[in-house]
Amino acid sequence: MIKRFTLQITVRILIIMLFCVLLSYFFMKNYWFSSLGIITVIILQGVFLIKYVNNTNYSLVKFVDALKNEDHSVYFSPTKKGDSFAKVYDDFNLIIKIFKQNKIEKEAQYTYFKYILEHVNLGIISIKKEDFFEAKTTNEILFLNKAACDILKQPKHKYWHRLANNIPWLVKEIEKIIEGGKILVDFEDDLEQKQLSLEVIEIELINAPYLIISFQDIRSEIEQKEIEAWHNVIKVLAHEMLNSFTPVSSLASTIKSMTEDRLGTILSLENLNNEDIQDINMAAKTIKKRSDGLLDFVKDYRTISSVPTPNKQHINIKQFLGSIKLLMKQTLDEANIALNILPIPNNLTISADSKLIEQVLINLINNSTYALHRIQSPTITISCIIEGAKTLILVNDNGIGIEDEIINQIFIPFYTTKKNGSGIGLSLSKSILRKHGGNLIVNSIPGKTTTFSLIFNNSSN
């Protein structure tokens, strides 16, 4: 494959060697003039040989320079130096084409991700870590998206020192978590007060530390969630109060009509017969009953709003769940429901108030009992798992499940699907878990299963 190039080099070397032999011969014969001509020819042949080889090396240099300078316009034309050089030039062209394609794809990916980051609601600033501490005029901001500018009410600065001078309060907050972390920051602009969830992440790129600063205004979202929660609570409160006041108002109107004549004059006892008196008495009893119900409702409301601070102690989960099983045995046996506790390590503990958590578990088991009514092979299964820094106690049943339409409402105070339910059990249970620094969540497949998860944060124990 390299015959042509080898032949060219071989012929040129042989010619130089031949003239060297002739030069020796002419020196021996003292043909000085001829010797001078031979020396000239040898020098010329050497120059031609060097030039020929350099022309070959030039292609390699040209290829390397094209890669180094990312010049993808370079093209190597077919050569007459042999098939091997044609193949090498084809490979050069292919490699340059691949580099060009990779660069196009990387630029497309960069543009794509940049577009995404520009249109998210999360403010993002990226700079070199050393630039954060040195307010030089040449320290450029690597990335600053539109959301960051909108939240901070700043134009799109190119240099960090200009942005830092306009938001010194944010710089101070970033310094607090410069090594990484997350905090909440309150600040007020010309129009409203905001609360930022600020996070700083440090990453290492090409042996240099970079900072990714992200923040989001969460006050408006929190306020919206609070408004929605209050609307739901007010809806339930209004429903409960109307249920109590409507019959009370109707009965009061009935008593009024029975004790007055058409002109509104109060009738004397002589004008009332025994049946009227009995009706009045029955109405008064009903009013009292509904009033007592409303009073109990208010007491329940106070219970939810004043969950006591947990008196935390280390609880052995296996023993604790065993006592719950014993406590609920009679109730579950009467309902013909099996309660299974899956194997739990003997030394697994949580830090919690046993009385409050017992109240939560009893409430969840009672709810499961209601959901298991008329279910074949009704079963409640309690298990415990550890996920990272969290310990979860899972209460599962194979009951009727919870419909998707109401699953987001079951923790709202006084919301209930039970005929005689108070609607405070789940909301109270969730409040108790929140007081423990954890949470109570639910997952359900309608018609198949429901699982309540008691989440305990081990780091807060």
C-alpha positions in Angstrom: 0.0 0.0 0.0 2.9 2.3 0.5 4.8 1.1 -2.6 4.7 4.4 -4.4 6.0 6.5 -1.5 8.6 3.8 -0.7 9.7 3.6 -4.3 10.1 7.4 -4.5 12.3 7.5 -1.4 14.3 4.4 -2.5 15.0 5.8 -5.9 16.1 9.2 -4.5 18.4 7.5 -2.0 19.9 5.3 -4.7 20.5 8.3 -6.9 22.3 10.1 -4.0 24.4 6.9 -3.3 25.3 6.6 -7.0 26.5 10.2 -7.2 28.5 9.7 -4.0 30.3 6.7 -5.7 31.0 8.9 -8.8 32.2 11.7 -6.5 34.7 9.3 -4.9 35.9 8.1 -8.3 36.4 11.7 -9.6 38.3 12.6 -6.4 40.7 9.7 -7.0 41.2 10.8 -10.7 41.6 14.4 -9.6 38.7 15.5 -11.8 38.0 18.6 -9.7 35.6 20.3 -12.0 33.5 17.2 -12.4 33.6 16.6 -8.7 32.2 20.1 -8.1 29.3 19.2 -10.5 28.6 15.9 -8.7 28.5 17.7 -5.3 26.0 20.1 -6.6 23.8 17.3 -7.9 24.0 15.5 -4.5 23.0 18.6 -2.6 20.0 19.1 -5.0 18.9 15.5 -4.6 19.1 15.9 -0.8 17.0 19.1 -1.0 14.4 17.4 -3.2 14.3 14.4 -0.8 13.8 16.6 2.2 11.1 18.6 0.4 9.3 15.4 -0.6 9.2 14.1 2.9 8.2 17.5 4.4 5.3 17.7 1.9 4.1 14.4 3.4 4.5 15.7 7.0 2.7 18.9 6.2 -0.6 16.9 5.8 -0.2 15.6 9.3 0.6 19.0 10.7 -2.4 20.5 8.8 -4.6 17.8 10.3 -3.4 18.4 13.9 -3.8 22.2 13.5 -7.3 21.7 12.3 -8.2 19.7 15.4 -6.4 22.1 17.7 -8.1 25.2 16.3 -11.4 23.4 15.8 -11.3 24.3 12.1 -13.7 21.9 10.5 -13.5 23.4 7.1 -10.2 21.6 6.3 -10.4 19.0 3.6 -7.7 16.6 2.3 -7.9 16.0 -1.4 -7.1 12.6 -2.9 -3.3 12.1 -3.3 -1.1 10.3 -5.9 1.4 9.1 -3.3 -0.2 5.6 -3.0 -3.3 3.9 -1.6 -2.1 4.2 2.0 -2.0 8.0 1.8 -5.5 8.0 0.2 -6.8 6.0 3.1 -5.0 8.2 5.7 -6.5 11.3 4.0 -10.0 9.7 4.0 -9.6 8.9 7.8 -8.4 12.5 8.4 -11.6 13.8 6.6 -13.8 11.4 8.6 -12.3 12.4 12.0 -12.7 16.1 11.2 -16.3 15.3 10.2 -17.0 13.4 13.5 -15.5 16.3 15.5 -17.6 18.7 13.6 -20.8 16.6 14.3 -19.9 16.2 18.0 -19.4 20.0 18.3 -22.8 20.6 16.6 -24.5 18.2 19.0 -22.9 19.7 22.1 -23.9 23.2 21.0 -27.4 21.9 20.4 -27.5 20.3 23.8 -26.1 23.5 25.4 -28.8 25.6 23.7 -31.5 23.1 24.7 -30.6 23.0 28.4 -30.0 26.7 28.4 -33.5 27.3 27.0 -34.9 25.0 29.7 -33.1 26.8 32.5 -34.1 30.2 31.1 -37.8 29.2 31.3 -38.0 27.6 34.8 -39.4 29.5 37.8 -36.2 28.7 39.7 -33.6 31.6 39.8 -30.2 30.3 38.9 -26.8 32.0 39.1 -23.5 30.3 38.4 -20.0 31.7 39.0 -16.5 30.6 39.8 -16.1 30.3 43.6 -13.0 32.5 43.6 -14.9 35.2 41.7 -17.5 35.3 44.4 -14.9 36.5 46.9 -12.9 38.8 44.6 -15.0 41.6 43.2 -13.0 42.2 40.1 -14.4 43.9 37.1 -13.4 41.0 34.9 -15.2 38.3 36.9 -18.0 37.2 34.5 -21.2 35.5 35.6 -21.3 32.1 33.9 -25.1 31.8 33.9 -27.9 34.1 35.1 -31.4 33.1 34.0 -34.5 35.2 33.5 -36.2 34.0 36.7 -33.3 35.2 38.8 -33.5 38.6 37.3 -37.3 38.8 37.8 -37.1 37.6 41.4 -34.3 40.0 42.3 -35.6 42.8 40.1 -32.3 43.1 38.4 -31.2 43.5 34.8 -29.1 40.7 33.2 -25.7 41.7 34.5 -22.6 40.2 32.8 -20.2 40.8 35.7 -20.6 39.5 39.2 -19.3 42.6 41.0 -22.2 44.7 39.5 -24.9 42.3 40.6 -23.3 41.8 44.0 -23.2 45.6 44.6 -27.0 45.7 43.9 -27.9 42.8 46.2 -25.6 42.9 49.2 -28.2 41.2 51.4 -28.2 38.1 49.1 -24.4 38.0 49.1 -24.4 37.9 52.9 -26.9 35.0 52.9 -24.9 33.1 50.4 -21.8 33.5 52.5 -23.6 31.7 55.3 -23.9 28.5 53.2 -21.0 29.0 50.8 -19.8 25.4 51.4 -23.3 24.1 50.5 -26.7 24.1 52.1 -30.2 25.5 52.1 -31.9 28.4 54.0 -35.0 30.6 53.9 -34.4 34.3 53.3 -37.0 37.1 53.8 -36.7 40.2 51.8 -38.9 43.0 50.5 -38.8 44.7 47.1 -40.7 47.8 46.0 -44.0 45.9 45.6 -44.2 43.0 48.0 -42.5 40.9 50.7 -41.0 37.7 49.5 -39.5 34.6 51.1 -36.7 32.8 49.2 -35.7 29.2 49.5 -32.0 29.7 48.8 -29.6 26.8 48.0 -25.9 26.8 47.2 -24.2 23.8 45.6 -20.4 23.6 44.9 -19.1 21.5 42.1 -15.6 20.8 40.8 -15.0 21.3 37.1 -11.5 21.1 35.5 -9.8 21.4 38.9 -11.7 24.6 39.7 -14.6 25.0 42.2 -17.8 26.5 40.8 -20.9 27.7 42.7 -24.5 27.0 41.5 -26.8 29.4 43.4 -30.5 28.7 43.1 -33.5 30.4 44.8 -37.3 30.5 44.5 -40.0 32.7 45.9 -42.1 30.4 48.0 -44.2 32.9 49.9 -46.9 33.2 47.1 -47.1 29.4 46.9 -47.4 29.0 50.6 -50.1 31.7 50.8 -52.0 30.0 48.0 -51.9 26.7 49.8 -53.0 28.4 53.0 -55.9 30.0 51.3 -56.9 26.7 49.7 -56.6 25.0 53.2 -58.7 27.6 54.8 -61.3 27.4 52.1 -61.6 23.6 52.7 -61.8 24.1 56.4 -64.4 26.8 56.1 -66.4 24.6 53.7 -66.5 21.8 56.2 -67.2 24.1 59.1 -70.1 25.7 57.2 -71.5 22.3 56.3 -71.4 21.1 59.9 -72.9 24.3 61.3 -75.7 24.3 58.8 -76.5 20.7 59.7 -76.9 21.9 63.3 -78.5 25.3 62.9 -81.1 24.4 60.2 -83.1 22.0 62.4 -82.6 24.2 65.4 -84.0 27.2 63.5 -86.9 25.1 62.1 -87.8 23.8 65.6 -87.5 27.3 67.2 -89.9 28.6 64.5 -92.3 25.7 65.3 -92.3 26.4 69.0 -92.9 30.1 68.3 -95.9 29.4 66.1 -97.3 27.0 68.8 -97.1 29.5 71.6 -98.4 32.6 69.7 -101.7 33.5 68.1 -102.1 35.0 64.7 -101.4 38.5 66.1 -98.2 37.4 67.8 -99.7 37.4 71.3 -98.3 34.7 73.6 -100.8 32.1 74.5 -101.6 31.1 78.1 -101.1 27.6 79.4 -104.9 27.1 79.3 -104.8 27.5 75.5 -102.2 24.6 75.1 -103.3 21.0 75.2 -101.1 18.1 76.3 -100.2 17.3 72.7 -98.9 20.8 72.2 -96.8 20.6 75.4 -95.4 17.3 74.3 -94.4 18.7 70.9 -92.8 21.7 72.5 -90.9 19.4 74.9 -89.7 17.2 72.0 -88.6 20.2 70.1 -86.7 21.5 73.1 -85.0 18.1 73.5 -84.0 18.1 69.8 -82.6 21.6 70.1 -80.6 20.6 73.2 -79.3 17.5 71.3 -78.2 19.5 68.3 -76.6 22.2 70.6 -74.7 19.5 72.5 -73.5 18.2 69.1 -72.3 21.6 68.1 -70.6 22.0 71.4 -68.8 18.7 70.9 -67.8 19.9 67.4 -66.2 23.0 68.9 -64.4 20.9 71.5 -63.0 18.7 68.7 -61.8 21.8 66.9 -60.0 22.9 70.0 -58.4 19.4 70.2 -56.9 19.7 66.7 -55.7 23.2 67.2 -53.9 22.4 70.5 -51.9 19.2 70.0 -49.6 18.8 73.0 -45.8 18.9 72.6 -44.6 15.3 72.5 -42.8 13.9 75.5 -40.3 11.9 73.5 -38.7 8.8 74.7 -36.9 5.9 73.0 -39.6 3.3 72.0 -38.8 -0.3 71.0 -40.9 -0.6 67.9 -41.4 -4.4 68.2 -42.6 -4.2 71.8 -44.7 -1.1 71.1 -46.6 -2.7 68.2 -47.1 -5.9 70.2 -48.9 -3.9 72.9 -51.1 -2.2 70.2 -52.0 -5.7 68.8 -53.0 -6.8 72.3 -55.0 -3.7 72.9 -57.0 -4.0 69.7 -57.4 -7.8 69.8 -61.0 -7.9 71.1 -62.2 -5.2 68.7 -60.6 -7.0 65.7 -61.7 -10.4 66.8 -65.3 -9.2 67.0 -65.0 -7.9 63.5 -63.3 -11.1 62.3 -60.2 -9.1 61.1 -56.7 -10.6 61.2 -53.9 -8.2 62.4 -50.4 -9.3 61.2 -47.2 -7.6 62.3 -44.3 -8.4 60.0 -40.9 -9.3 61.4 -39.1 -6.3 63.0 -35.5 -6.2 64.4 -35.5 -6.5 68.2 -33.3 -3.4 68.7 -35.1 -1.0 66.3 -36.3 2.1 68.1 -37.8 5.5 67.5 -37.9 8.7 69.6 -41.5 9.5 70.2 -44.4 10.1 72.6 -45.8 6.6 73.1 -49.2 7.8 74.2 -49.7 10.1 71.1 -48.4 7.6 68.6 -50.6 4.9 70.3 -53.5 7.3 69.7 -52.5 7.6 66.0 -52.2 3.8 65.4 -55.5 3.1 67.2 -57.2 5.6 65.0 -55.7 4.1 61.8 -56.7 0.6 62.8 -60.2 1.7 63.5 -60.3 3.4 60.1 -59.1 0.1 58.5 -61.8 -1.8 60.4 -64.4 0.5 58.9 -62.8 0.0 55.4 -62.8 -3.8 55.8 -66.5 -4.1 56.4 -67.9 -6.9 54.1 -64.5 -7.6 52.7 -63.5 -11.3 52.2 -60.4 -12.3 54.3 -60.1 -8.8 55.9 -56.5 -8.2 57.0 -54.5 -5.4 58.6 -50.7 -5.6 58.2 -48.3 -3.5 60.1 -44.6 -3.4 59.1 -41.6 -1.2 59.7 -38.9 -0.1 57.2 -35.9 2.2 57.2 -35.3 4.6 54.3 -32.1 6.6 54.7 -32.5 8.8 57.7 -36.2 8.0 58.1 -38.1 5.2 59.9 -41.5 4.3 58.6 -44.3 2.4 60.3 -46.7 1.2 57.6 -50.4 0.3 58.3 -51.9 -1.5 55.4 -55.4 -3.0 54.8 -57.0 -4.8 51.9 -60.2 -2.8 52.3 -62.3 -0.7 49.9 -59.5 1.9 49.4 -59.9 5.6 49.0 -61.2 7.2 45.8 -58.8 9.5 43.9 -61.4 12.3 44.2 -61.2 12.5 48.0 -57.7 11.2 48.9 -56.4 14.8 49.1 -59.2 15.8 51.4 -59.1 13.1 54.1 -56.6 15.1 56.3 -58.9 18.2 56.3 -60.4 18.7 59.8 -64.0 17.5 60.1 -64.0 15.9 56.6 -65.4 12.4 56.9 -67.1 9.7 54.8 -68.4 7.8 57.8 -72.0 8.2 58.7 -71.3 8.9 62.4 -67.7 10.1 62.0 -66.3 13.3 63.5 -63.7 13.9 60.8 -60.9 14.8 63.3 -59.1 11.5 63.5 -56.8 11.7 60.5 -56.2 15.5 60.8 -55.3 15.0 64.5 -53.0 12.1 63.6 -51.2 14.1 61.0 -50.8 17.0 63.5 -49.3 14.6 66.0 -46.8 13.3 63.5 -45.9 16.9 62.5 -45.3 17.7 66.1 -42.8 14.8 66.1 -40.9 16.3 63.1 -42.3 13.6 60.8 -45.4 13.2 58.6 -48.4 11.0 57.9 -49.0 10.1 54.3 -51.4 7.8 52.5 -51.3 5.6 49.3 -54.4 3.8 48.1 -55.6 1.7 45.2 -59.4 2.0 45.1 -61.1 -1.3 45.7 -57.8 -3.1 46.6 -55.6 -1.6 49.4 -54.7 1.4 51.5 -51.4 2.1 53.3 -50.8 4.8 55.8 -47.2 5.6 56.5 -46.0 7.1 59.8 -42.7 8.8 59.0 -40.2 9.5 61.8 -37.1 11.6 60.9 -34.2 9.9 62.7 -32.1 13.1 62.5 -34.6 14.9 64.6 -34.8 12.2 67.3 
